[in-house]
Amino acid sequence: MNERTQRIILVMAAAILLAPRPALAESEFGRSGPYLRGGVAAAWDVTDLIIDVDQGIGLGIALGQRVNSWLALEAQYHWLGNSTIEGTSAEVTRWDTTANLKVSTAWRFQPYALVGIGYGNYEASGGSGSISAGGFVTRLGAGFDIYITRNIAVYAEGMYVIATGDISELDYATLGAGAMFRF
């Protein structure tokens, strides 16, 4: 392909991308209203304990209400299973539920930050029985939503969960992705 052909293709691609087309107003993506989102996440232990909890895979779901163009309130639940305690056959399951405050933009691409408080629980089970412990947790996170249509978006996010009480040494981080539906 010669240089002239490459320039023609580049100009045509730019013309297609920049051509006026019917589009939703940016305010459509920041409108008030309820939403539901869900996805998958990978988690890993970030503490320096004598025991080492291996990475786990889990599911998350959130029900939220966009209050205005930049603020949302949501209830979030994470279940993380398939973790093991290194060097043993013991399995670890963790779950937490938090009430989150989410701050974002009103564009088609919406970076966001969130903070939440709630309750978390860890359960370890193996050959000698099981043990369960819980405590309050704080969720800190950041991510982005990308709207495909007015009502459907995909997201990616990273979270850090700080535990207290009986699980205070069991902080963990997650990376997740999923889809969101706006009602």
Buried (B, 14 or more C-beta within 10 A) or exposed (E): EEEEEEEEEEEEEEEEEEEEEEEEEEEBBBEEEEBBBBBEBBBBBEEEEEBEBBBBEBBBBBBBBBEEBBBBBBBBBBBBBBBBBEEBEBBBBBBBBBEBBBEBBBBBEBEBEBBBEBBBBBBBBBEEEEEEBBBBBBBBBEBBBBBEEEEEBBBBBEBBBBBBEEBBEBBBBBBBBBBBEBE
